Structure formats: structure tokens, C-alpha cells
Amino acid sequence: MVKNLLRSFLVIPALMLGLSAGVAGNAQPAAAASVYLATNNGVTYSFTQSVHSPAFSNSRSGYLKIHLQRSCATSTGRFIVRLQERIGTNWVVQTVTEPISCSTTRSYFTREFSYLPSGTYRIEFYSLSGTSQKRIHYWGVYRSDNP
């Protein structure tokens, strides 16, 4: 009986090792998760010149992306979105979107900024044309390992 019990203790680890090697051999790489870094939390940003988000931290390097829903109050207009990084006590523009048009109809816009290091960032919405008030109904910035 002791001999059978001892044999069981030796066989179980060998089986577990064989199973784990088989599972590891068939494992697929996990998809890179997107992590939200900041959002407007339901606050509509209205501006005729410019407005910026509160600062947010990016704890790991990666591709930063923005998704937003925009409109203009009474007519058409254009604005840009600038990603700024805090360097010392200054905010330095890291990247800028192409001009974004808006009208009285809400529409969505998504843009990948680029691969950026960890740090403290903020988003600036900057008006280019049109006297109508631009509105950002929703915005969210997230980081991803993949473009």
C-alpha cells in the first residue's frame, strides 16, 4: 500500500507537468487590452477659442487614441485636437489632429495620436474657424499596445 501511494505521488506531478507543457504549447498570445486614461465623464465641453481637459497620467508607453463626439451650436466650424505633455511646469504639444469639421448634427471622430512614453498629458480642443460654439459631447483617451 505504501508502495502504491508513493507511486501515485510520483505519477501526479509528471502528469501535471505534461499537461501544462501541452497547454503552454497551444497558448495563443493574448490580445492587447485598451486602457482608458481619461474621459469627460458626461461634461460637455463648449468653446469658441479653446478649452483643455484636466491632466491625466499614462503609466506605460503605448499608442494613445482619442474618440469624441462633436457638433457646432448653430453653424459649421473647424477645430483641432492637441495632445500636450507636461514637461517640467510647461505643457508642450506632442501631436495635433488634422482639422475636424463640425455641424449642428452630432458625429464621431477617432484618431490615433502616436506611440508615446509614460507621462502626464492633457487634451486641448482649439478652434480654427467659425464663430459658432463648438461642442464636445463625449471624449475619451485610451492607450493600447497596438495601433
C-alpha positions, 0 to 999 in steps of 0.5 A: 500500500505504501508502495502504491501511494508513493507511486501515485505521488510520483505519477501526479506531478509528471502528469501535471507537468505534461499537461501544462507543457501541452497547454503552454504549447497551444497558448495563443498570445493574448490580445492587447487590452485598451486602457482608458486614461481619461474621459469627460465623464458626461461634461460637455465641453463648449468653446469658441477659442479653446478649452483643455481637459484636466491632466491625466497620467499614462503609466506605460508607453503605448499608442494613445487614441482619442474618440469624441463626439462633436457638433457646432451650436448653430453653424459649421466650424473647424477645430483641432485636437492637441495632445500636450505633455507636461514637461517640467511646469510647461505643457508642450504639444506632442501631436495635433489632429488634422482639422475636424469639421463640425455641424449642428448634427452630432458625429464621431471622430477617432484618431490615433495620436502616436506611440508615446512614453509614460507621462502626464498629458492633457487634451486641448480642443482649439478652434480654427474657424467659425464663430459658432460654439463648438461642442464636445459631447463625449471624449475619451483617451485610451492607450493600447499596445497596438495601433 
